Amino acid sequence: MDFNGKKVLVFGAGISGIGAVKLLAEQGADIILYDGNAELDEAQLRGKLAEAGVRLTETSETGAWLAEVSEAGARPERTEAQRSKRDARLTESRLQIVLGELGDEQLGQLSLVILSPGVPTDLPLVERFRAAGIRIWGEVELAWECGRGDVLAVTGTNGKTTTTSLLGEIMRAYADEVYVVGNIGNSYTGAVAQMTEKAVTVAEISSFQLETIETFAPRVSAILNITPDHLNRHHTMEEYIRVKELITKNQGPDDVCVLNYEDEILRSFGETLKAGIPRVLYFSSRRVLEEGIYLENEDIIYAVGGSRIRLCSVRELNLVGLHNYENVMAASAMALAYGVPAETVREVICRFKAVEHRIEFVREYRGVVYYNDSKGTNPDAAIKGIQAMDRPTLLIGGGYDKNSSYEEWIRAFDGKVKYLVLIGQTREKIAQTARACGFQDIVLADSLEEAVQFCADRAESGDAVLLSPACASWGMFPNYEVRGRRFKELVNQLT
């Protein structure tokens, strides 16, 4: 799409929204940065734009700014003629910031709306856009439209961040130009300006981001698993599954989709792709596969073309737990499908360490080990956290209610949990579920600080303290990263 002179509304002023504004300004679009929160500080938003490399200059037009992107944002291989054309476009790029209500006169001028991932697609305002015939994209579609090179995209309910981070490290060992972007915390649109045709982009893609794709087509995709999550957004499990599977929507016969053979939903989905569009490559933690990657005893094996290649033993990995072995297999499968040599894959997976907030070792104090699993934001992820523990555990859980069910999580305690310490909006709901499941050692805390102190007072040498909330952080913390870092601060302050 030629964005030059087009009026584009960016809905949401977070990381994705700022990245989208920068890319659109670089493309010469006229932009409205909109957020429904009327209490946001416009001056602070302008400051965030400046930090991202968008220079704003006041114009005579009320409420409008001239938006320019620093030359550092230009693609490296651009010729002087191309740069001159870009500079000419930039003189025509305007930016307005609108907070609170959006008027009908502004809506009538729009050619395109870019939704940030946190904006539900069924909001009344979004329905107004549809009714007006305005095209609606998300950040991923915008970045795909403007980006270059190949994309390797990871989705799934759990394990996305670890798999994406590991795949990014593998690709950095293989390719010269690699970007790791998306739901992992790095704006996809923010990286586009630097991309050349040789770029390899490794993208963590959430269901929220997949809702708004049109032509996005990764060379290699992966769906790691599908378990109930975000039903407050997608409303039904069927819709959640449909959106996750959209990652393969535009893939062709030369592309690959990596799927978890032990996930019944994905195994069935793989059967529907048997026509070879895209080609399916499975991984399995429970059985030997004729083709694909599997765990046999303690070895990770890649079976291809009648040959068996041993990648490593799980004892050589720095990651713990069966779910992490699945993440390693998924990342390896994606890299191998792209053409990375097995020896390069082996070298990287053996040196890779756990990402922050995912069963992250924090400290050993008085014989008690503390783990930060703040990224366990749903029951299935939290099940993986408790399954990784190999000692009596004091478990801190609770937070924002995403309409999840907690029975399976409680039953997964398997005699390991000494105390369940609950915080946040869901603490009473989880406590009630735990008692119904026969678990009685429950403590309700008013804050994370109180929860950590209780665990420190009651834990004995040889125990573990695990923050693995099974819930989102909202209502107490702005995101799981802040929650996890606060937990680590509290643990490191214990004396």
C-alpha positions as CSV (number, residue, x, y, z in Angstrom):
1,M,0.0,0.0,0.0
2,D,1.2,3.5,-0.8
3,F,0.7,5.4,2.5
4,N,1.8,8.8,1.1
5,G,-0.8,11.3,2.0
6,K,-3.2,8.7,3.4
7,K,-5.0,9.5,6.6
8,V,-4.3,6.7,9.1
9,L,-5.6,6.3,12.6
10,V,-3.3,4.5,15.1
11,F,-5.6,3.2,17.9
12,G,-3.6,2.8,21.2
13,A,-0.6,4.8,22.5
14,G,1.5,2.0,23.9
15,I,4.7,0.4,22.5
16,S,3.0,-0.9,19.4
17,G,1.2,2.3,18.8
18,I,4.3,4.4,19.0
19,G,6.1,2.0,16.7
20,A,3.3,2.2,14.2
21,V,3.3,6.0,14.2
22,K,7.1,6.0,13.5
23,L,6.7,3.7,10.6
24,L,3.7,5.5,9.1
25,A,5.6,8.9,9.4
26,E,8.5,7.3,7.6
27,Q,6.1,6.3,4.9
28,G,4.7,9.8,4.6
29,A,1.2,9.1,6.0
30,D,-1.0,11.7,7.8
31,I,-1.6,10.2,11.2
32,I,-4.1,10.4,14.1
33,L,-2.7,8.8,17.3
34,Y,-5.8,8.0,19.2
35,D,-6.3,6.6,22.7
36,G,-9.6,6.3,24.5
37,N,-8.0,7.2,27.8
38,A,-8.7,10.9,28.1
39,E,-6.4,11.1,31.2
40,L,-3.3,10.4,29.3
41,D,-0.8,13.2,29.2
42,E,-0.3,14.5,25.6
43,A,3.1,16.0,26.4
44,Q,4.3,12.6,27.7
45,L,3.1,11.0,24.5
46,R,5.0,13.5,22.4
47,G,8.1,12.7,24.6
48,K,7.7,9.0,23.8
49,L,7.5,9.7,20.1
50,A,10.6,11.8,20.4
51,E,12.4,8.9,22.2
52,A,11.4,6.6,19.3
53,G,12.9,9.0,16.8
54,V,9.8,10.9,15.6
55,R,10.6,14.7,15.6
56,L,7.5,16.8,16.0
57,T,7.3,20.5,14.9
58,E,4.3,22.7,15.6
59,T,2.3,24.0,12.6
60,S,-0.1,26.8,12.2
61,E,-2.9,24.2,12.1
62,T,-4.5,23.8,15.5
63,G,-3.6,20.5,17.2
64,A,-1.5,19.3,14.3
65,W,2.3,18.6,14.2
66,L,4.7,18.0,11.4
67,A,6.1,14.5,12.0
68,E,9.6,13.7,10.8
69,V,11.7,10.5,11.3
70,S,15.4,10.9,11.9
71,E,17.7,9.8,9.0
72,A,18.8,6.9,11.3
73,G,15.5,5.3,10.5
74,A,16.2,5.2,6.8
75,R,16.9,1.8,5.2
76,P,20.6,1.4,4.8
77,E,20.6,0.6,1.1
78,R,18.5,3.5,0.0
79,T,20.0,5.6,-2.8
80,E,20.3,9.4,-2.7
81,A,17.3,9.7,-5.0
82,Q,15.2,7.4,-2.8
83,R,16.2,9.5,0.3
84,S,15.2,12.7,-1.5
85,K,11.8,11.2,-2.3
86,R,11.4,10.2,1.3
87,D,12.3,13.6,2.5
88,A,9.8,15.2,0.2
89,R,7.1,12.9,1.6
90,L,8.0,13.8,5.2
91,T,7.3,17.5,4.7
92,E,3.7,16.4,4.1
93,S,3.4,14.1,7.1
94,R,1.1,15.4,9.8
95,L,0.3,14.1,13.2
96,Q,-2.7,14.7,15.5
97,I,-3.1,13.3,19.0
98,V,-6.7,12.6,20.0
99,L,-7.6,11.4,23.5
100,G,-11.0,10.4,24.8
101,E,-13.7,10.8,22.2
102,L,-13.2,10.5,18.4
103,G,-15.5,12.8,16.4
104,D,-17.4,11.7,13.3
105,E,-15.6,14.3,11.2
106,Q,-12.2,12.6,12.0
107,L,-13.6,9.2,11.3
108,G,-14.8,10.2,7.8
109,Q,-11.3,11.2,6.7
110,L,-9.7,7.8,7.4
111,S,-8.3,5.4,4.9
112,L,-6.9,2.9,7.4
113,V,-7.0,2.1,11.1
114,I,-4.1,0.3,12.9
115,L,-5.2,-1.4,16.1
116,S,-2.8,-2.0,18.9
117,P,-3.0,-5.6,20.2
118,G,-4.6,-4.5,23.5
119,V,-7.6,-3.0,21.6
120,P,-10.5,-5.5,21.4
121,T,-11.8,-5.9,17.8
122,D,-15.4,-5.9,19.0
123,L,-15.4,-2.5,20.6
124,P,-18.3,-0.2,19.5
125,L,-15.8,2.2,18.0
126,V,-14.1,-0.5,16.0
127,E,-17.6,-1.6,14.8
128,R,-18.1,2.0,13.7
129,F,-14.9,1.7,11.6
130,R,-16.2,-1.5,10.0
131,A,-19.6,0.0,9.3
132,A,-17.9,3.0,7.6
133,G,-16.0,0.6,5.3
134,I,-12.6,1.6,6.8
135,R,-9.8,-1.0,6.5
136,I,-8.6,-2.4,9.9
137,W,-5.1,-3.7,10.4
138,G,-2.9,-4.5,13.4
139,E,0.7,-3.7,13.9
140,V,1.8,-7.1,12.5
141,E,0.0,-6.5,9.1
142,L,1.4,-3.0,8.9
143,A,5.0,-4.2,9.6
144,W,4.5,-7.1,7.1
145,E,3.3,-4.7,4.4
146,C,6.4,-2.4,4.9
147,G,9.0,-4.9,5.9
148,R,11.6,-6.9,4.0
149,G,13.3,-10.3,4.2
150,D,11.9,-13.5,5.7
151,V,9.7,-13.9,8.8
152,L,9.7,-16.8,11.3
153,A,6.6,-16.5,13.5
154,V,5.8,-18.2,16.8
155,T,2.3,-18.4,18.5
156,G,0.6,-20.7,21.0
157,T,-0.8,-20.3,24.5
158,N,2.4,-20.9,26.4
159,G,6.1,-21.0,25.7
160,K,6.1,-18.3,23.0
161,T,8.7,-16.1,24.7
162,T,11.2,-18.8,25.4
163,T,10.8,-20.3,22.0
164,T,11.1,-16.9,20.2
165,S,14.1,-15.9,22.3
166,L,15.9,-19.2,21.6
167,L,15.0,-19.2,17.9
168,G,16.3,-15.6,17.7
169,E,19.7,-16.7,19.2
170,I,19.9,-19.6,16.7
171,M,19.2,-17.3,13.8
172,R,21.8,-14.8,15.0
173,A,24.4,-17.6,14.9
174,Y,23.4,-18.3,11.3
175,A,22.3,-15.0,9.6
176,D,23.9,-11.5,9.6
177,E,20.7,-9.5,10.0
178,V,18.2,-10.7,12.6
179,Y,15.4,-8.9,14.4
180,V,13.5,-10.4,17.3
181,V,10.1,-8.6,17.6
182,G,6.5,-8.8,18.5
183,N,4.7,-9.8,21.7
184,I,8.1,-10.4,23.2
185,G,8.3,-6.6,24.0
186,N,10.1,-5.2,20.9
187,S,7.9,-3.3,18.5
188,Y,7.7,-5.1,15.1
189,T,7.0,-1.8,13.3
190,G,9.9,-0.2,15.1
191,A,12.3,-2.5,13.4
192,V,11.0,-2.3,9.9
193,A,12.9,0.8,8.8
194,Q,16.3,-1.0,9.3
195,M,15.4,-4.1,7.3
196,T,17.0,-5.2,4.1
197,E,16.1,-8.1,1.8
198,K,18.6,-10.2,3.8
199,A,16.7,-9.7,7.1
200,V,15.4,-12.6,9.1
201,T,12.7,-11.5,11.5
202,V,11.7,-13.8,14.4
203,A,8.3,-12.7,15.7
204,E,6.3,-13.7,18.8
205,I,2.7,-13.3,17.7
206,S,-0.2,-13.3,20.1
207,S,-3.8,-14.2,19.3
208,F,-4.6,-10.5,19.7
209,Q,-2.2,-9.7,16.8
210,L,-3.5,-12.5,14.6
211,E,-7.0,-11.2,14.7
212,T,-6.1,-8.4,12.3
213,I,-3.8,-9.9,9.7
214,E,-4.7,-9.9,6.0
215,T,-1.7,-11.0,4.0
216,F,0.9,-11.8,6.7
217,A,2.7,-14.9,5.5
218,P,5.7,-16.2,7.5
219,R,8.2,-18.6,5.8
220,V,8.1,-20.8,8.9
221,S,5.3,-20.6,11.5
222,A,4.8,-22.5,14.8
223,I,1.8,-23.1,17.0
224,L,3.2,-24.5,20.2
225,N,0.0,-25.5,22.1
226,I,-3.5,-24.4,22.5
227,T,-5.2,-24.3,26.0
228,P,-7.9,-22.0,27.3
229,D,-6.7,-18.4,27.7
230,H,-8.0,-14.9,26.9
231,L,-11.6,-16.1,26.8
232,N,-12.6,-12.7,28.2
233,R,-11.4,-11.4,24.8
234,H,-12.2,-14.2,22.4
235,H,-15.4,-15.3,24.3
236,T,-15.3,-18.9,23.1
237,M,-12.6,-21.6,22.8
238,E,-13.6,-22.2,19.2
239,E,-12.9,-18.6,18.3
240,Y,-9.5,-18.7,20.2
241,I,-8.5,-21.8,18.3
242,R,-9.6,-20.2,15.0
243,V,-7.5,-17.1,15.6
244,K,-4.4,-19.0,16.6
245,E,-4.6,-21.1,13.4
246,L,-4.7,-17.9,11.3
247,I,-0.9,-17.8,11.4
248,T,-0.9,-20.3,8.5
249,K,-3.6,-18.5,6.6
250,N,-1.4,-17.1,3.8
251,Q,1.5,-19.6,3.9
252,G,2.3,-21.3,0.6
253,P,3.6,-24.8,-0.5
254,D,7.2,-23.7,0.1
255,D,6.5,-22.6,3.7
256,V,6.5,-24.7,6.9
257,C,4.2,-24.9,9.9
258,V,5.7,-26.5,13.1
259,L,3.1,-28.1,15.3
260,N,3.0,-30.0,18.7
261,Y,2.0,-33.6,17.9
262,E,0.9,-34.1,21.5
263,D,-1.7,-31.3,21.4
264,E,-4.8,-32.9,20.1
265,I,-6.2,-29.7,18.6
266,L,-3.0,-29.1,16.7
267,R,-2.6,-32.7,15.6
268,S,-6.1,-32.5,14.1
269,F,-5.2,-29.1,12.5
270,G,-2.1,-30.6,11.0
271,E,-4.3,-33.2,9.3
272,T,-6.2,-30.4,7.6
273,L,-2.9,-29.1,6.2
274,K,-1.9,-32.5,4.6
275,A,-2.3,-31.0,1.1
276,G,1.1,-29.5,1.9
277,I,0.1,-25.9,2.1
278,P,2.1,-25.2,4.2
279,R,4.2,-28.3,4.8
280,V,3.8,-29.6,8.4
281,L,6.7,-30.5,10.7
282,Y,5.7,-32.0,14.1
283,F,7.6,-32.2,17.4
284,S,6.7,-34.6,20.2
285,S,7.8,-35.1,23.8
286,R,6.1,-38.5,24.1
287,R,6.7,-40.6,21.0
288,V,9.1,-41.4,18.2
289,L,8.2,-39.6,14.9
290,E,9.1,-40.9,11.4
291,E,9.6,-37.2,10.4
292,G,10.1,-34.4,12.8
293,I,11.8,-33.7,16.2
294,Y,11.1,-35.9,19.2
295,L,12.3,-36.7,22.7
296,E,13.5,-40.3,23.1
297,N,14.6,-41.1,26.7
298,E,16.8,-38.0,27.3
299,D,17.8,-37.3,23.8
300,I,16.3,-34.8,21.3
301,I,16.3,-36.4,17.9
302,Y,15.7,-34.9,14.4
303,A,14.3,-37.4,12.0
304,V,14.5,-36.4,8.3
305,G,14.6,-38.3,5.1
306,G,15.1,-41.6,6.8
307,S,18.1,-40.3,8.9
308,R,18.2,-39.7,12.6
309,I,20.2,-36.7,13.9
310,R,20.9,-36.5,17.6
311,L,20.8,-32.8,18.6
312,C,21.6,-33.1,22.3
313,S,20.6,-34.7,25.6
314,V,18.3,-32.7,27.8
315,R,21.0,-32.9,30.5
316,E,23.1,-30.6,28.3
317,L,20.4,-27.9,28.4
318,N,20.2,-25.0,30.9
319,L,16.4,-25.2,30.8
320,V,14.4,-27.4,33.1
321,G,11.0,-29.1,32.7
322,L,9.3,-31.0,29.9
323,H,7.6,-27.8,28.6
324,N,11.0,-26.3,28.1
325,Y,12.2,-29.4,26.2
326,E,9.2,-28.8,23.9
327,N,10.2,-25.2,23.5
328,V,13.7,-26.3,22.5
329,M,12.3,-28.8,20.0
330,A,9.9,-26.2,18.5
331,A,12.7,-23.6,18.0
332,S,15.0,-26.2,16.6
333,A,12.4,-27.5,14.2
334,M,11.8,-24.0,12.9
335,A,15.5,-23.3,12.4
336,L,16.1,-26.6,10.7
337,A,13.1,-26.1,8.4
338,Y,14.6,-22.8,7.4
339,G,17.9,-24.4,6.6
340,V,20.1,-23.8,9.6
341,P,22.7,-26.6,10.0
342,A,22.1,-29.1,12.8
343,E,25.5,-28.3,14.4
344,T,24.6,-24.6,14.7
345,V,21.3,-25.5,16.3
346,R,23.0,-27.8,18.7
347,E,25.6,-25.3,19.8
348,V,23.0,-22.6,20.6
349,I,20.4,-24.7,22.4
350,C,23.1,-26.1,24.7
351,R,24.3,-22.6,25.8
352,F,20.9,-20.9,26.0
353,K,19.6,-19.9,29.4
354,A,16.0,-19.3,30.6
355,V,14.4,-16.0,29.8
356,E,13.4,-13.5,32.5
357,H,10.2,-14.2,34.3
358,R,9.9,-17.8,33.1
359,I,10.9,-20.2,35.9
360,E,13.8,-17.9,36.4
361,F,16.1,-18.7,39.3
362,V,16.4,-15.7,41.6
363,R,18.3,-16.7,44.7
364,E,19.0,-19.3,47.3
365,Y,18.6,-18.0,50.9
366,R,18.9,-20.1,54.0
367,G,18.6,-23.3,51.9
368,V,15.4,-22.1,50.2
369,V,15.5,-21.5,46.4
370,Y,13.3,-18.8,44.9
371,Y,11.9,-18.8,41.3
372,N,10.2,-16.1,39.4
373,D,7.6,-17.4,37.0
374,S,5.6,-14.2,36.6
375,K,5.0,-15.0,33.0
376,G,2.8,-17.9,34.1
377,T,-0.3,-15.7,33.4
378,N,-2.8,-18.5,32.9
379,P,-3.4,-21.9,34.6
380,D,-1.8,-24.0,31.9
381,A,1.5,-22.0,32.1
382,A,1.4,-22.2,35.9
383,I,1.0,-26.0,35.6
384,K,4.3,-26.0,33.8
385,G,5.8,-24.0,36.5
386,I,4.8,-26.3,39.4
387,Q,5.7,-29.4,37.3
388,A,9.3,-28.0,37.0
389,M,9.7,-28.0,40.8
390,D,11.5,-31.0,42.3
391,R,11.1,-30.1,46.0
392,P,8.4,-29.0,48.5
393,T,7.1,-25.6,47.2
394,L,5.4,-22.5,48.7
395,L,3.4,-21.2,45.7
396,I,2.3,-17.6,45.2
397,G,-0.6,-17.2,42.8
398,G,-3.5,-15.0,41.9
399,G,-4.1,-11.7,40.1
400,Y,-6.5,-10.4,37.5
401,D,-9.5,-12.6,36.5
402,K,-9.4,-13.6,32.8
403,N,-12.4,-16.0,33.3
404,S,-10.1,-18.9,33.7
405,S,-10.8,-22.2,35.5
406,Y,-8.3,-23.3,38.1
407,E,-9.2,-26.9,38.8
408,E,-6.5,-28.5,36.6
409,W,-3.8,-26.2,38.1
410,I,-4.8,-27.2,41.7
411,R,-4.8,-30.9,40.8
412,A,-1.3,-30.5,39.2
413,F,0.1,-29.7,42.7
414,D,0.7,-33.4,43.1
415,G,1.6,-33.2,46.7
416,K,4.4,-30.7,46.1
417,V,2.7,-27.5,47.4
418,K,3.1,-26.8,51.1
419,Y,1.2,-23.5,51.0
420,L,-0.8,-21.7,48.3
421,V,-0.4,-18.0,49.0
422,L,-3.0,-16.0,47.1
423,I,-3.1,-12.3,46.1
424,G,-5.2,-10.1,43.8
425,Q,-8.7,-10.1,42.4
426,T,-8.9,-13.9,42.0
427,R,-7.7,-14.9,45.5
428,E,-11.1,-15.8,46.8
429,K,-12.1,-17.6,43.6
430,I,-9.0,-19.7,43.5
431,A,-9.2,-20.4,47.3
432,Q,-12.8,-21.7,46.8
433,T,-11.6,-23.9,43.9
434,A,-8.7,-25.2,45.9
435,R,-10.9,-26.2,48.8
436,A,-13.3,-27.9,46.5
437,C,-10.3,-29.9,45.1
438,G,-9.4,-30.9,48.7
439,F,-6.4,-28.5,49.1
440,Q,-6.7,-26.6,52.4
441,D,-3.3,-25.0,53.1
442,I,-4.3,-21.6,51.8
443,V,-3.2,-18.1,52.8
444,L,-4.8,-14.9,51.5
445,A,-2.3,-12.0,51.4
446,D,-3.1,-8.4,50.7
447,S,0.0,-7.7,48.6
448,L,3.0,-9.4,47.0
449,E,5.2,-8.0,49.7
450,E,3.1,-9.8,52.4
451,A,3.1,-13.0,50.3
452,V,6.8,-13.1,50.0
453,Q,7.4,-12.4,53.7
454,F,5.0,-15.2,54.6
455,C,6.9,-17.6,52.4
456,A,10.2,-16.5,53.8
457,D,9.0,-17.0,57.3
458,R,7.5,-20.5,56.7
459,A,9.9,-22.0,54.2
460,E,12.4,-24.6,55.5
461,S,15.8,-25.5,54.1
462,G,15.2,-27.7,51.0
463,D,12.0,-25.9,50.0
464,A,11.3,-23.7,47.0
465,V,9.3,-20.5,46.8
466,L,7.7,-20.1,43.4
467,L,5.8,-17.0,42.0
468,S,3.6,-18.6,39.3
469,P,0.3,-16.7,39.5
470,A,-1.9,-18.4,36.8
471,C,-3.4,-14.9,36.3
472,A,-2.6,-11.7,34.6
473,S,-1.0,-8.9,36.7
474,W,-3.5,-6.1,35.9
475,G,-5.1,-4.4,38.9
476,M,-1.9,-4.8,41.0
477,F,0.9,-4.3,38.4
478,P,0.9,-2.8,34.8
479,N,2.3,-6.1,33.4
480,Y,3.9,-9.4,34.3
481,E,7.4,-7.9,33.9
482,V,6.9,-5.3,36.6
483,R,5.3,-8.0,38.9
484,G,8.3,-10.3,38.3
485,R,10.9,-7.6,38.9
486,R,9.1,-6.6,42.1
487,F,9.2,-10.2,43.3
488,K,12.9,-10.4,42.6
489,E,13.5,-7.1,44.5
490,L,11.6,-8.4,47.5
491,V,13.5,-11.8,47.5
492,N,16.9,-10.1,47.2
493,Q,16.0,-7.8,50.1
494,L,15.5,-10.8,52.5
495,T,18.0,-10.7,55.3
